[in-house]
Amino acid sequence: MYQKILVPTDFSEPSEGVWQHAAELAKLCGAKLVALYVVEPVLSHYGMVGLIPSVTELEEQHDIASQVKLKELADKAKSEGLNVETRVLKGKPWRAIVEAVADTGADLVVMGTHGRTGISHEALGSTAERVVQRAACPVLVVR
């Protein structure tokens, strides 16, 4: 049914449950998993370069840490017989996820949601909601 499943992660505890759900689905379908981490630019969090001594150095360290965590995730999945590739992209998470669908040829996205509602949802937006609206394939949202 599915051949390539894109699984965005933020390495949080809830995302571990999403990963397990995607891994089980991949086993059932014989699908390849694509683990994705999206790095948001530091300036989107801090606004001005002057607030941080070395934005470039901070972003490089974050990139390296992300790749290490993805490798650990992939190695564990591979030891369980799964076919996994990893990707780290930069940008707004929802945009990067939608682009990754096209770039990888994914035919399913399995992702989590924080379940925000009301003012928090309106203020922060919903990555999962935007991906559902824009992805060129089905999106399974695991709460």
Secondary structure, DSSP 8 states (H G I E B T S, - for coil): --SEEEEE----HHHHHHHHHHHHHHHHHT-EEEEEEEE--THHHHS-GGGSS-HHHHHHHHHHHHHHHHHHHHHHHHHTT-EEEEEEEES-HHHHHHHHHHHHT-SEEEEE-----HHHHHHH--HHHHHHHH-SS-EEEE-
